[in-house]
Amino acid sequence: MPAQREVILNVNVLDVGFHPSAWRAPDLHPTSFIDPDYYAEVAKIAERGTLDALFLADGPALREDPAVKPTRALEPTTVLGVVASATEHLGLIGTASTTFNDPFDLADRFLSLDVVSGGRVAWNVVTTFHAGTAHNFGLSRIPDREARYRRASEFVDVVTALWESAATGAPVHHDGEFFHVHGVLPVPPSPQGRPLLVQAGGSPQGRALAGRSADAVFSAELTLDAGRQHYREVKDVARAAGRDPRSVKILPGLVTVVGSTEAEAIARYEDWESKAADGFSADRLGGMLGVDLSSLDPDRPIPEDLLLAPVDPSFSGSLGFREAVVRLALESRYSVSELLRKAGGFGHRLVVGSPEQIADTIEEWFVAGAADGFNLMPDGFPSGLTDFVDHVVPLLREKGIFRHEYAESTLRERFEGAPLPVRG
C-alpha cells in the first residue's frame, strides 16, 4: 500500500477516441478499432505512463451508424487478452452485462483472464439499457430497471461465490429468483483473491449495488459539488452495508483535450468539432436527456420545464447521465451550445486545456473529496493519450499524487490494497 493516497487513473478506450471525429485523425487508420495491434500500442503508452488500467466498454449491438463513426466491434475479454500479453503491469477492466450473460460463463472468462495475467483483471458490471441489444438476444424489449438490477445483484452474488469456489473447492449451492447454480468453477484461484468489481450505473439501484459490492464506481459527474455529493452517497451506502467506505473507489469519467497552451487545446477541439457529423453530439446528449435538442435555440438555455419534467416511465437510458446533465444545465443556465461543450455530448466532464490546467483539475477533485481517481477518456488515440502521459503525468508526479513506477503486482494491491468486500 502506498505511503500516501495516490490518484487512480484508468484509460477508457472508446474505439479510436472519445470525440466522434477522432477516426479522421491523419495519424490513425480508421479501421484501427478492429486491429489488435492498435490496442497493444495504446496499452503500451498507458503502461509507459504508469496508469492503473485499460478500460473497455461493451456493446453487443450496433449502436452507432458506421457511416458516421466507428463503433465497438470486438468482445472486451478477447481484446484484454491481447493487452495482457503486450504489458506486464497494466490492469485490465472489461465490461459485461448481467442482463445478457450467464454467471457461470462470465465467472469462467474473467477468472481465467485474471489467472493468465497474474491478477490484473476487473469486471465492470452493467445492466444494459440499449433497446436494440434485447432483439439480438431474442427479447422483445429490455427488462425494466428494477428487474435488471434485481438480476444484477443476484448475478454478482453468484459470480463472486463461483470465484470463491475456485479458491476453496467448496461447491456453490445457489437457488434464487433468476439463477440456479450448483457446482465448482474449474479454474485456478485468482492471484489477487478474485477479480475486482467495477460498477457503472448512476441510478439509485446502481448506487445501492455499488455500495454493497463494488471495488470501484465509474461515475458521470460534471461539477465539483455534484461529485462531492455522489462520493458521499456511495461511501455512505458502503458503510451501511458493513464495509469500509475507503474500499470503494469513485472514478468519474474525464474527457481530455490536451494542448501545450489553452489556446492550442481549444484549436484542437474546434478542429475535431469541424469534422464531426452534423448534429451527432446534440442527438446523443438529447437522447440522454429525453429532449429533442434540435428543436431548441442553440444560443439559449434548455427551458426549465423540459429539464424538470418527470422522467417518462418508458425512458430506459442512464439515469446517472441524465441527472448529471440536468443538474449542470439548471445550475449554470448554459445555452444548448455551451452545454454541449461542457458535457462533451456524452454526459462526462470535458476539460480542454494545457497540461497544467488538466493536472490542476485532477488535483482539485481528488483533494476535495469528489474522486479517488478518474477514468480518462482522451479525445483521440493514440495522440491524446500520448500527450496526457508525456505532459500531464509528470505534473501529477510533481504534485505528489501519482506514482513514478509500479510497486504492486496485482490490480487489487494497486487500488490501495482494496480489501475483499463483505458478502451480504
N, C-alpha and C positions, 0 to 999 in steps of 0.2 A: 504494500500500500504506500502511495507517495507520502512524503513528509508533510505536504500541504495540499490542499484541494487544487485540482487542476481541471481545466475546461475539457470536456469531451467533444471531439469533432469527428463526425462521420461525413462521408460524401455520398450524396444521393445521386446515383447515375440514372437520370431520366433520358433514355435513348441517347441522343448526342448533345443534350444540354437543356436547360430549363426554358430558354427562350424558344418560341415556336419557329423562329427562322434560323436557329443555330445550324441546321443541316446545310445551310447555304454558305457556311464559312469556307474560304478558299483553301484552308489547310486541312480540310476534312472531307473524306469521301461520303456522299450521302447514304451509302449502304453500310457504313461502319457499325450501325446499331445491330447488325446481324453477323458481325465479324468477331470471332473470339479473340483475335489478336488485339483488337481495339480495346476490349475490356481488360486484357492483360496490361496494355500500355497505361490505361487510366489508373489501374490498381498500383502499378509501379510508381507512378507520380505521387499517388496518395501515400504510399509507404515511404517514399523519399521524404515526405513532409511529416512523417511520424503520426499520421492521422489514425484514429482509432479503428475505423471500419469502413467498408464499402457497403452501401445500402442499395438494394434493388427492390423496386416496386413490382407488382404483378398485375396483369390484366388479361384474364383468359377469355377475351373477346376483343373484337376490333372496335376501338373506341374513338379513334381519330380517322379523318379522311386521309388515306395515303397520298392523295394528290396535294395535300396541304403541308403535312409534316410526317416524319417517321412516327411509328407507334411501337409500343413494347411488343416484341415478337418472340423472344427466347425465354424459356422457362427459367426462373431465377436460380434454383439449386443447380441446374446444369451449368449456367454461366459461372456461379460461385465455385464450382469445381475447377474451372479454368483459372479463376482468380486465385484459388488456394494453391495451385501448382506454380503460379507465377510469383508468389510472395511468400514471406516467412512469418510475418508478424500481423499483417492487416486482418482485422476482423471481417466476418462475412455475415451480413444481415440480409436474409431473404424473406420476402412477403409471401404468405399463402393464406387463402380464405378458409375460414371454418364452415362456411356455407356450402362450398363446392369441393371439399376434400374429405377423405376418410381419415380418422385419427390414427389408426394403426399404420397406414401407409405413410402419412406425414411424419409420424414419430420415427419411422424407419429411415426415411430420406434424410431428415435433418440430423439425426444422431449419427448416421453413417458418415455424413459430411463432416460433422464435428470430430469424429474419431480420426478420419484420414487427414484433417487439417491441424490436428494437435490441440483441439479445444478453442476454436476461434469463431464458433457459429452462434447466431441468434435467429430466432423465428419472429418475424413481425406479424402479429395477429390482426387480421382484418375480417370483417363480416361481409363485405362487398355490397354495394348499393346500385351498381350499374344494371339496368333492366335487361340489356342485351345479353349479359352473361347468363341469365336464367335460361334463355332459349337454347344456349349452347349445351346446357345440361338437362334438357328435356322438361324444364319447368315453364309454366305459362307466365309466371311473374316472380319477382323477388319476394321472399317472405317478409312480413312486416318487421319493423325494427325490434320489437320486443321478442319475437320468436327467434330472430337472428342472434340476439345477444344471449338468450337462454341456451341456445345451441352452442354458441361460442364459449360460454362459461363451462358447460359440461365437456365440450371438446378439449379445452385447455386442461381440465382435470384428468381426462383420460390420457392425453399425451404425456403430461408430467408423470403420471403413475406408470406409464409404459417405460419412460426413461429411467425411472427409479427401479423398475423390474430388471432392466439391463444390468444395473449395478448390484442388486441384491439377489437376483434369481427368484424372488418371490412372485408368484403369479398374480396378475391383476384380475379382480373379480368385480366387474362394474355392470350394473343394470340401472339405466337411467331413462329419462324421457326420450332421448334421441339415440343412445348407443347402448349396445350390449357387447361387452368385450371381456373375454376370459382367456388369459394366456400370458406369455412372457415374450418380450421383444428380443429376438435372437441377434443382438448386436453387442459388441463390447461396450463397457461403460465409458462415459464421457471423461476426458481428461480434466474437465472443469466442473464436474459434478453433474451437470446437464447443460444443454444449450440455454442461452439466455432467452427471455421472453420480452419482446417489444410490443407495445400496443399503440395503435394509430387512430383510435376513434375519439372524437371530442364531444359526443353526446353524453348525457347523464349516465346512460348504461355503459358507455365506453369508459368513462372515468371510474365507474364502480369496478369494472373488470380490471382496469389498470391498477387501482389501489389495492385490489386483492391479490393480483397475480404477477404484474409486470415488473421487470427489472428496469425498464426504460419506457418512456412515453414520447412518441413522435407527435408533437402538437402543432397547431396553427395559431399563432398569436401575432398581432400586428402592432400592439402598443405595449409600452413598458408596464403600465398599470394592469392591463389585461393579463400580461404574462405573469406578474406577481400573483394576481388572484387565482389563476389556473394552477400555478405552482403550489399555492397553499391548499387549494381544494384537493388536489390529488394526494398530497402528503398527508392531509387530514384523513382521507379515506384509508390510506395505508395504515396510519396509526390506529384507526378504529378497527381495522382487521387484525390488529395484534402484531403489525410489522414495524420495523424501524423505518421511519419515513425517509431516512437518508439512503435507504437501499433502492428507492425508486428514482431514477434519473429523468429529469424533464428536459427534453431536447426539441425545441421549436425548429421549424424549418426556416432557413435563412438563404434567400436568393442573393447572390453577389455578382456585381459587375465592377471589376477592378480596373482602374487606370492609374497611371503614375501621378495624376492630379485629378481633382474632382471634375474639371472641365473635360479631361480626356476620357474619363469614365462615362460622363454624360454623352459625349460624342459617340462612344462605342454603343451605348444603349440606344441612342437615336438611330444609329445605323442598323441595329437589329430590328428596330421597330419599322423602319422604312422598307424592310424586306419581308415582313410578315404578311400573311394572307389578310385581306381586308376583313375586319370585324372578328377575327379569331379570338382575341383576348376578351373583347366585350361579350361575345357569345358564351365563352367559358365562365366568366365571372357572373354574368347574368343567370346562367344555369345554376350556379351555386346559391344565388340569392332567391331564385324563383321569380326574377323580374326581367322583363324584356328591356334591356338597356338601349337597344337600337331605336326604341320609340321615344327616348328621352333626349333633352337638350344636353349635349356633351359638356357645355360650359356652365351648367347649373347642377346643384346637388340633387341626388335622388330624393323625391318627395318623401317626407317622414311617414305619411300614411302607408306607402308601399313597404317601407322598411319595418314598420311596427305592426303590420297586418299579421294576424295569426298564421302560422305555418299551415299550408294546406295538408290535410291528412295523407294525401297521395304523394307528398314530397318525400322522395327516397334518398335524396342527396345527403352530403355530410352536414350534420348539424353543427359540428365544430367549426368548419369553414364558414358556414353561414353566420354563426354567432360572432366570429372574429371580424368579418367584413361589416356586418351591421353595426357593431359597436364602433368601429373606426369611422364609418360613414356618419353616424349620429354625432359623435364627439367632435369630429373635425369639420363637418359640413363641406368636405371636399366636393368639387364638381365631379361629374362622371369621369371626365378625362383624368383629373388628378387622382381619383380613387383607383383607376386602372393602373396608374403609375405607381402608387403606393402599395397596392395589393398585388401587383405583377400579373394581374389577370388570372391568378390561380389561388389567391387566398393566403399566400405566405408573405412574410415580410421581405421587402426588396430594399437592398442598400446599394446605391450607385455612388461610388466614391473612390478616394485614394486609399492605399493600404492603411494609412494612419486612421482614416475615418472608419474603415471596416473593423480594424483591431479595437478601436475605442468603443464601438457599439457592442462588440462581443464582450469586452470587459465590463461595460456598463450593466448589461443584462445579467452577467454572471455574478458580479459583486452585489447587485441589488436584490438578488433572490428571485429572479424571474426565469432563470435557466441554469441547468447544470452543464449545459453544452448546447451544441447545435447540429442539426442535420443540414450540411451545406449543400446548396443547390446552385452550382456555378451556371452562368448564362450559357456557356458553350464549352464543349470538351474538344480537345484537351487544353486549349489555351486558357480558359477561365480557371481551371484547377491549377495549372502551372503557375499562373500569376498569383493565385492565393498562396500556394506553397512557397514560392520564391520571395514574396514580398510581404504577405500578411503574417505567416507563421513566425518569421524572425522577430516581428514586433511583439507577438504574443509571448514569445520566449523571453524577450527583454522585460516584459511586464511581470514575469514570474508566474504565469498562469498556464503555461503549456510546456510539455516535455521537450527535452533535447534529444532523447533517444528512448527506444523501447526498453523497459526494465522488467516487464512481466511476460510470462509465457502464454497465458490464456486471455481471452477477451473478458472473462469474468473478473480476473485479477485487475485488468486494466480499468474496468469500471469501478475503481477504488475498492476492490475486494468485495463487490456486492454479494451479500450472503444469500444462500438459497432461501426463498420465501417460505413462510409457514403455510402449509396447505390447509384450507378450510372449506 
